[in-house]
Amino acid sequence: MALATALPTALPAAPTAPYDHGLLWKITLGDAPVSHLFGTLHSGEPRVLDRAAPLYTYIDAARVFMPELVADADAVNAFMAASTSDADDLPKKVGRKHWPQVSQKLALHGVDERVQPRLRPWAALVTLLQPVGGAQPTLDEVLVRRARASGRKILPIENVQEQIDAIARLPDATVMALLIDSARRHDAIQAGVSPMTDAWLAGDTGELARLNTRLIGDDKALRRHADLFMQSLLGQRNARFVERLLPQIREGGVFAAFGASHLTGPEGVLARLLQAGCTTDRIA
């Protein structure tokens, strides 16, 4: 899922944010059985997948497993159907000046030149934010497979349309500005994948935030667009995550796995759960 893959690399600047270290957390609320949250990286790199096995004990013992999304065939088909239109108008929207660069970068991601003009702007943006040739399956998918194999109840936190809407409903000007900028900075974005993976492996979500901040230039107009992007991808979705997690946490026995970017910061999932009366303890 292209959009799902993009989400964990989108982090706001928060050098002194709470919860800026740690991927695995114990959550308690009242007398309910213990629950756990894990911040994933939507990646299939071997070093990332190596982190799956130690989590199996928690999944196997859980009452319910709550992934960010279940990327089954229906979800993938829905995403692909929403990604294109019947009109070949993306080049016109991007503009003659910028289209050759956007087209060239889309081709690096394997998007056929006959399909490129029909991509919706948000889908083109999401594509350019992905690692070129990213490995599959991702860590998230491996954890879902384990939950299925162990017979756990699976309750996704979001559906694919909600993830699409996080970008598709942004103002057109914001999507186009970020699309053009992502083509321009494509090499820097790709070069940032390895340091971000290293930061995640170290459990340093604060460093992930700083790495992303460095990728955004000092242009004030662009930063305003980036702020809207972050608020839609994180702030609004963090509130939804907590709304859906809390009823299950009150029953206890939850193991939830979602992008690590949602854990950190004063408006992150952990801070919101603390405000809701939960106790949050870092395990790793």
Secondary structure, DSSP 8 states (H G I E B T S, - for coil): -HHHHHGGG-----TT-TT-S-SEEEEE-TTS--EEEEEE-----HHHHTTSGGGHHHHHH-SEEEES----HHHHHHHHHHHB-SS--HHHHH-TTTHHHHHHHHHHTT--TTTGGGB-HHHHHHHHTS-TT--SS-HHHHHHHHHHHTT-EE--SS-HHHHHHHHHTS-HHHHHHHHHHHHHTHHHHHHTHHHHHHHHHTT-HHHHHHHHHHHS-S-HHHHHHHHHHHIIIIIHHHHHHHHHHHHHHHH--EEEEEEGGGTSSTTSHHHHHHHTT-EEEE--
